[in-house]
Amino acid sequence: MSYLAGFIGAGNMGGALARAAAKSAKGSIVVSDRDKKKAAQLAEEIGAKTADNSEIAKKAKYIFLGVKPQMLTELFEEIAPILQERKDEFILVTMAAGRAVETVEKLAGCDCPVIRIMPNTPAAVGKGMILYCTNGKVASVGEFLEFMEGAGMLDEIPEKLIDAASAITGCAPAWIDMFMEAMADGGVLCGLPRDKALKYAAAVLSGTAELALESGKHPGELKDAVCSPGGTTIEGLAVLEKHAFRSAVIEAVTAAYEKNFKL
C-alpha cells in the first residue's frame, strides 16, 4: 500500500501539517515519531496510520521531514538508502530551518524533487502562513497546494529570501503571543478579569491582521486612523515609542534571521 503523504515527526509543526493534510486526504496519511505514543495519538485523531521512518521513505509520495535541523543528517543516514532504491515518484518536503534545498538533496544522495517549506503554528487552526520553494525538479505543485490548503495561506518565494521571510512568519507567533499576554496583563492591571482580557487581546490582534490583509492599506495608515488628536491611543503609542518598541521588533527579526545561519 502506498500513501499520499508521510510525516516523519509528529511534533507541533509536523502534527499541525498532518492535521491539515488529513482534511483532504483521509486514509492516505501515515505518521511516525520517536515517541510512538505521540504518533499513535495523532494518527487516531486524524484517521491516519502509524509506521516507522523506513516504511514512510519506501511508500509515501510526499515525505515530510518534520525533525529538528540538527537531526536531519541522522535521519537521512536511515532513509537515504531506501530513497535511492525507489523507482516511483516521490517528493521530499523539508521544514528544517537553515537547511537549504541543496543540502537536503546531498543528504538524500539522489536526484529527487524537493519542496522546502517554512510553516508556522497557526497552521494548527488553518490560519498558517506557509512559505515554499522547490529545487526545480517538482513537475507540479498543484497537488501539494491542494491537500495543504487546510493549513492556511501558501506563498512561493525564492529560496534566497526564505530565511528572511521565516524570521517573520515562523518566529513572530511567539512574539505576538508575548505581546498578547502583555496586553492582557495590562488589562488585568486596569481591573479586567483575566479571561476577558485575553479574549479581547486575541480578538483585536486577529481583527487588525484581517483588516490589514483585506484593505491592503499600509499599517501606518491604519494606525493613524485610530490615533485621535490628544487621545488615549496616541498617548499609549508615545509610551511604546519611548521604550523603542519598533526598534526592538526590528532587532528581533534580524536576530532570528541571523540565527538561521548558525543552526
C-alpha positions as a LaTeX table, in Angstrom:
\begin{tabular}{lrrr}
\hline
Residue & $x$ (\AA) & $y$ (\AA) & $z$ (\AA) \\
\hline
Met1 & 0.00 & 0.00 & 0.00 \\
Ser2 & 1.24 & 3.49 & $-0.85$ \\
Tyr3 & 0.41 & 6.78 & 0.87 \\
Leu4 & $-0.10$ & 10.29 & $-0.43$ \\
Ala5 & 1.81 & 11.82 & 2.47 \\
Gly6 & 4.01 & 10.54 & 5.26 \\
Phe7 & 5.04 & 12.69 & 8.20 \\
Ile8 & 8.31 & 11.87 & 9.94 \\
Gly9 & 7.97 & 13.75 & 13.20 \\
Ala10 & 4.66 & 14.33 & 14.98 \\
Gly11 & 5.67 & 17.40 & 16.95 \\
Asn12 & 3.92 & 20.77 & 16.96 \\
Met13 & 4.67 & 21.63 & 13.35 \\
Gly14 & 4.59 & 18.18 & 11.80 \\
Gly15 & 1.38 & 17.42 & 13.68 \\
Ala16 & $-0.27$ & 20.65 & 12.54 \\
Leu17 & 0.52 & 19.94 & 8.90 \\
Ala18 & $-0.61$ & 16.33 & 9.18 \\
Arg19 & $-3.94$ & 17.55 & 10.58 \\
Ala20 & $-4.30$ & 19.94 & 7.65 \\
Ala21 & $-3.41$ & 17.28 & 5.06 \\
Ala22 & $-5.84$ & 14.80 & 6.61 \\
Lys23 & $-8.75$ & 17.14 & 5.93 \\
Ser24 & $-8.49$ & 16.43 & 2.21 \\
Ala25 & $-6.54$ & 13.18 & 2.13 \\
Lys26 & $-8.17$ & 10.91 & 4.68 \\
Gly27 & $-6.86$ & 7.37 & 4.64 \\
Ser28 & $-3.76$ & 8.40 & 2.69 \\
Ile29 & $-1.73$ & 9.77 & 5.60 \\
Val30 & 0.87 & 7.96 & 7.69 \\
Val31 & 2.88 & 9.33 & 10.62 \\
Ser32 & 5.94 & 8.35 & 12.61 \\
Asp33 & 7.74 & 9.74 & 15.63 \\
Arg34 & 10.40 & 8.66 & 18.10 \\
Asp35 & 7.64 & 8.93 & 20.68 \\
Lys36 & 5.39 & 6.13 & 19.44 \\
Lys37 & 2.61 & 7.15 & 21.81 \\
Lys38 & 2.56 & 10.64 & 20.33 \\
Ala39 & 2.41 & 9.21 & 16.79 \\
Ala40 & $-0.41$ & 6.86 & 17.76 \\
Gln41 & $-2.44$ & 9.66 & 19.34 \\
Leu42 & $-2.05$ & 11.87 & 16.28 \\
Ala43 & $-2.91$ & 9.03 & 13.90 \\
Glu44 & $-6.07$ & 8.19 & 15.85 \\
Glu45 & $-7.10$ & 11.85 & 15.92 \\
Ile46 & $-6.82$ & 12.40 & 12.15 \\
Gly47 & $-7.75$ & 8.95 & 10.88 \\
Ala48 & $-4.23$ & 8.09 & 9.74 \\
Lys49 & $-1.89$ & 5.15 & 10.27 \\
Thr50 & 1.41 & 4.87 & 12.08 \\
Ala51 & 4.60 & 3.47 & 10.60 \\
Asp52 & 8.33 & 3.65 & 11.05 \\
Asn53 & 10.57 & 6.00 & 9.10 \\
Ser54 & 11.63 & 3.29 & 6.68 \\
Glu55 & 8.06 & 2.50 & 5.61 \\
Ile56 & 7.33 & 6.17 & 5.04 \\
Ala57 & 10.52 & 6.52 & 2.98 \\
Lys58 & 9.50 & 3.48 & 0.94 \\
Lys59 & 5.78 & 4.10 & 0.40 \\
Ala60 & 4.84 & 7.81 & 0.73 \\
Lys61 & 4.68 & 10.10 & $-2.28$ \\
Tyr62 & 5.23 & 13.25 & $-0.20$ \\
Ile63 & 7.71 & 12.64 & 2.61 \\
Phe64 & 7.51 & 15.42 & 5.21 \\
Leu65 & 10.72 & 15.77 & 7.23 \\
Gly66 & 9.47 & 17.21 & 10.49 \\
Val67 & 12.65 & 16.83 & 12.54 \\
Lys68 & 14.93 & 19.48 & 14.01 \\
Pro69 & 17.73 & 20.74 & 11.72 \\
Gln70 & 20.43 & 19.10 & 13.81 \\
Met71 & 18.67 & 15.72 & 13.45 \\
Leu72 & 18.43 & 15.82 & 9.66 \\
Thr73 & 21.75 & 14.10 & 8.98 \\
Glu74 & 20.91 & 11.23 & 11.32 \\
Leu75 & 17.50 & 10.80 & 9.71 \\
Phe76 & 18.98 & 10.59 & 6.21 \\
Glu77 & 21.51 & 8.02 & 7.32 \\
Glu78 & 18.47 & 5.84 & 7.96 \\
Ile79 & 16.27 & 6.65 & 4.97 \\
Ala80 & 18.64 & 7.70 & 2.15 \\
Pro81 & 19.45 & 4.11 & 1.05 \\
Ile82 & 15.70 & 3.43 & 0.78 \\
Leu83 & 15.08 & 6.59 & $-1.22$ \\
Gln84 & 17.92 & 5.75 & $-3.60$ \\
Glu85 & 16.29 & 2.40 & $-4.43$ \\
Arg86 & 12.86 & 3.82 & $-5.24$ \\
Lys87 & 11.74 & 3.72 & $-8.86$ \\
Asp88 & 8.42 & 5.51 & $-8.38$ \\
Glu89 & 7.76 & 9.21 & $-7.93$ \\
Phe90 & 8.32 & 10.78 & $-4.52$ \\
Ile91 & 8.89 & 14.30 & $-3.22$ \\
Leu92 & 10.80 & 15.31 & $-0.11$ \\
Val93 & 9.19 & 18.12 & 1.86 \\
Thr94 & 11.64 & 19.69 & 4.30 \\
Met95 & 10.81 & 22.21 & 7.02 \\
Ala96 & 14.22 & 22.31 & 8.71 \\
Ala97 & 15.21 & 25.90 & 9.44 \\
Gly98 & 18.51 & 26.99 & 7.92 \\
Arg99 & 18.84 & 23.89 & 5.72 \\
Ala100 & 18.92 & 24.68 & 2.00 \\
Val101 & 17.31 & 22.52 & $-0.67$ \\
Glu102 & 20.81 & 21.70 & $-1.95$ \\
Thr103 & 21.74 & 20.33 & 1.47 \\
Val104 & 18.69 & 18.07 & 1.52 \\
Glu105 & 19.49 & 16.79 & $-1.98$ \\
Lys106 & 23.04 & 15.91 & $-0.92$ \\
Leu107 & 21.86 & 14.14 & 2.22 \\
Ala108 & 19.32 & 12.15 & 0.20 \\
Gly109 & 22.05 & 11.15 & $-2.25$ \\
Cys110 & 19.68 & 11.04 & $-5.20$ \\
Asp111 & 18.33 & 13.31 & $-7.91$ \\
Cys112 & 14.90 & 13.82 & $-6.36$ \\
Pro113 & 12.30 & 16.59 & $-6.22$ \\
Val114 & 12.40 & 18.69 & $-3.05$ \\
Ile115 & 9.93 & 21.22 & $-1.66$ \\
Arg116 & 11.26 & 23.40 & 1.13 \\
Ile117 & 8.57 & 24.86 & 3.38 \\
Met118 & 8.60 & 27.15 & 6.37 \\
Pro119 & 5.24 & 26.84 & 8.16 \\
Asn120 & 4.11 & 28.38 & 11.44 \\
Thr121 & 2.00 & 27.29 & 14.39 \\
Pro122 & $-1.30$ & 28.94 & 13.29 \\
Ala123 & $-1.43$ & 26.18 & 10.68 \\
Ala124 & $-2.88$ & 24.09 & 13.50 \\
Val125 & $-6.14$ & 26.05 & 13.15 \\
Gly126 & $-5.98$ & 26.55 & 9.37 \\
Lys127 & $-4.59$ & 30.08 & 9.65 \\
Gly128 & $-0.96$ & 29.39 & 8.93 \\
Met129 & 1.44 & 31.21 & 6.63 \\
Ile130 & 3.42 & 28.56 & 4.77 \\
Leu131 & 6.32 & 29.70 & 2.62 \\
Tyr132 & 7.61 & 27.31 & $-0.03$ \\
Cys133 & 10.17 & 26.91 & $-2.78$ \\
Thr134 & 11.33 & 23.95 & $-4.87$ \\
Asn135 & 14.53 & 22.68 & $-6.40$ \\
Gly136 & 13.08 & 22.90 & $-9.90$ \\
Lys137 & 12.59 & 19.13 & $-10.16$ \\
Val138 & 8.99 & 19.20 & $-8.94$ \\
Ala139 & 6.85 & 18.75 & $-12.04$ \\
Ser140 & 3.83 & 20.45 & $-10.48$ \\
Val141 & 3.00 & 21.84 & $-7.04$ \\
Gly142 & $-0.75$ & 21.78 & $-7.74$ \\
Glu143 & $-1.47$ & 18.58 & $-5.83$ \\
Phe144 & 0.72 & 19.68 & $-2.92$ \\
Leu145 & $-1.04$ & 23.05 & $-2.67$ \\
Glu146 & $-4.44$ & 21.39 & $-2.86$ \\
Phe147 & $-4.01$ & 18.96 & 0.00 \\
Met148 & $-2.17$ & 21.51 & 2.13 \\
Glu149 & $-4.68$ & 24.35 & 1.72 \\
Gly150 & $-6.30$ & 23.37 & 5.02 \\
Ala151 & $-3.16$ & 24.67 & 6.77 \\
Gly152 & $-3.74$ & 28.26 & 5.65 \\
Met153 & $-2.11$ & 30.57 & 3.14 \\
Leu154 & 0.73 & 29.20 & 0.99 \\
Asp155 & 3.11 & 31.53 & $-0.80$ \\
Glu156 & 6.00 & 30.72 & $-3.14$ \\
Ile157 & 9.21 & 32.63 & $-2.50$ \\
Pro158 & 12.76 & 32.37 & $-3.89$ \\
Glu159 & 14.95 & 30.28 & $-1.60$ \\
Lys160 & 17.41 & 33.15 & $-1.14$ \\
Leu161 & 14.62 & 35.04 & 0.68 \\
Ile162 & 13.07 & 32.20 & 2.66 \\
Asp163 & 15.25 & 32.65 & 5.76 \\
Ala164 & 14.43 & 36.35 & 5.93 \\
Ala165 & 10.73 & 35.68 & 5.44 \\
Ser166 & 10.63 & 32.90 & 8.00 \\
Ala167 & 12.18 & 35.23 & 10.58 \\
Ile168 & 8.78 & 36.93 & 10.41 \\
Thr169 & 6.34 & 34.13 & 9.66 \\
Gly170 & 7.93 & 31.36 & 11.69 \\
Cys171 & 9.17 & 33.28 & 14.73 \\
Ala172 & 6.67 & 36.10 & 15.08 \\
Pro173 & 3.83 & 33.96 & 16.52 \\
Ala174 & 5.90 & 33.66 & 19.72 \\
Trp175 & 6.49 & 37.41 & 19.84 \\
Ile176 & 2.84 & 38.09 & 19.13 \\
Asp177 & 1.87 & 35.68 & 21.91 \\
Met178 & 4.13 & 37.65 & 24.26 \\
Phe179 & 2.56 & 40.93 & 23.11 \\
Met180 & $-0.92$ & 39.48 & 23.54 \\
Glu181 & $-0.08$ & 38.27 & 27.03 \\
Ala182 & 1.36 & 41.68 & 27.93 \\
Met183 & $-1.78$ & 43.45 & 26.68 \\
Ala184 & $-3.89$ & 41.11 & 28.78 \\
Asp185 & $-1.66$ & 41.80 & 31.79 \\
Gly186 & $-2.26$ & 45.50 & 31.25 \\
Gly187 & $-5.99$ & 44.90 & 31.15 \\
Val188 & $-5.83$ & 42.92 & 34.38 \\
Leu189 & $-3.84$ & 45.75 & 35.98 \\
Cys190 & $-6.67$ & 48.08 & 34.97 \\
Gly191 & $-9.26$ & 45.77 & 36.59 \\
Leu192 & $-10.37$ & 43.40 & 33.82 \\
Pro193 & $-10.87$ & 39.70 & 34.62 \\
Arg194 & $-8.05$ & 37.62 & 33.12 \\
Asp195 & $-10.28$ & 35.58 & 30.78 \\
Lys196 & $-11.86$ & 38.68 & 29.26 \\
Ala197 & $-8.53$ & 40.48 & 28.94 \\
Leu198 & $-7.05$ & 37.55 & 27.00 \\
Lys199 & $-10.16$ & 37.22 & 24.84 \\
Tyr200 & $-10.12$ & 40.91 & 23.92 \\
Ala201 & $-6.38$ & 40.96 & 23.23 \\
Ala202 & $-6.58$ & 37.92 & 20.94 \\
Ala203 & $-9.64$ & 39.23 & 19.11 \\
Val204 & $-8.14$ & 42.65 & 18.44 \\
Leu205 & $-4.91$ & 41.12 & 17.11 \\
Ser206 & $-6.82$ & 38.79 & 14.80 \\
Gly207 & $-9.17$ & 41.52 & 13.59 \\
Thr208 & $-6.39$ & 44.03 & 12.99 \\
Ala209 & $-4.45$ & 41.50 & 10.91 \\
Glu210 & $-7.54$ & 40.70 & 8.81 \\
Leu211 & $-8.16$ & 44.41 & 8.26 \\
Ala212 & $-4.61$ & 44.90 & 7.01 \\
Leu213 & $-4.83$ & 41.93 & 4.64 \\
Glu214 & $-8.27$ & 42.74 & 3.24 \\
Ser215 & $-7.90$ & 46.52 & 2.97 \\
Gly216 & $-4.39$ & 46.46 & 1.52 \\
Lys217 & $-3.67$ & 49.66 & 3.42 \\
His218 & $-0.26$ & 50.40 & 4.92 \\
Pro219 & $-0.12$ & 49.66 & 8.66 \\
Gly220 & 0.93 & 53.25 & 9.28 \\
Glu221 & $-2.29$ & 54.47 & 7.65 \\
Leu222 & $-4.38$ & 52.09 & 9.73 \\
Lys223 & $-2.54$ & 53.20 & 12.87 \\
Asp224 & $-3.14$ & 56.87 & 12.09 \\
Ala225 & $-6.86$ & 56.20 & 11.68 \\
Val226 & $-7.05$ & 55.10 & 15.34 \\
Cys227 & $-4.96$ & 57.94 & 16.77 \\
Ser228 & $-7.25$ & 60.88 & 17.53 \\
Pro229 & $-5.51$ & 64.20 & 18.38 \\
Gly230 & $-4.78$ & 64.31 & 22.09 \\
Gly231 & $-6.50$ & 60.93 & 22.58 \\
Thr232 & $-5.85$ & 57.76 & 24.52 \\
Thr233 & $-4.33$ & 55.78 & 21.63 \\
Ile234 & $-1.62$ & 58.33 & 20.78 \\
Glu235 & $-0.82$ & 58.56 & 24.49 \\
Gly236 & $-0.15$ & 54.80 & 24.63 \\
Leu237 & 1.74 & 54.88 & 21.34 \\
Ala238 & 4.06 & 57.56 & 22.75 \\
Val239 & 4.93 & 55.21 & 25.61 \\
Leu240 & 5.73 & 52.38 & 23.16 \\
Glu241 & 7.99 & 54.73 & 21.18 \\
Lys242 & 9.69 & 55.87 & 24.40 \\
His243 & 10.63 & 52.26 & 25.06 \\
Ala244 & 11.85 & 51.68 & 21.46 \\
Phe245 & 9.04 & 49.24 & 20.62 \\
Arg246 & 9.59 & 49.31 & 16.85 \\
Ser247 & 13.37 & 49.12 & 17.17 \\
Ala248 & 13.06 & 46.10 & 19.47 \\
Val249 & 10.83 & 44.29 & 16.97 \\
Ile250 & 13.20 & 45.05 & 14.09 \\
Glu251 & 16.14 & 43.74 & 16.10 \\
Ala252 & 14.19 & 40.59 & 17.00 \\
Val253 & 13.55 & 39.84 & 13.31 \\
Thr254 & 17.18 & 40.40 & 12.31 \\
Ala255 & 18.46 & 38.31 & 15.25 \\
Ala256 & 16.19 & 35.42 & 14.27 \\
Tyr257 & 17.31 & 35.73 & 10.64 \\
Glu258 & 20.99 & 35.62 & 11.56 \\
Lys259 & 20.44 & 32.61 & 13.84 \\
Asn260 & 19.37 & 30.58 & 10.78 \\
Phe261 & 23.00 & 30.50 & 9.63 \\
Lys262 & 24.26 & 29.20 & 12.97 \\
Leu263 & 21.95 & 26.20 & 13.20 \\
\hline
\end{tabular}
